[in-house]
Amino acid sequence: MAKEIIKITIEDKLEIHDNVKGKVKEKGQKKPIYEFKVGDSYHHKTGKWNHRRMEIDRKNDKYREVVIDKETGEIIHSCEEPLSQHKGHGSAKFKKTGKGKK
């Protein structure tokens, strides 16, 4: 009598991604004067993890962001501009304008 052998293999993949963020506030101020985020960032359109560094410096009116492909080291996105001109990007898309629009 022949026996059937059934082999089942289950595999899983575990990836660890880190991200550090921080804020600096001055006493009595509601909004932080400085914010940063550094670490891994998932890009939904490409399905890839990239390295992202973002800084918001309200005191000096500066916004900086750099996104680098973790595999190739290629700069995917780079933005450095006055914070007061950084509108219509990411979460800035949903901020209210003086005209009552969101």
Summary of the structure (lengths in Angstrom):
residues: 102
radius of gyration: 21.7
end to end distance: 74.3
largest distance: 84.0
contacts: 183
relative contact order: 0.13
helix: 8%
strand: 41%
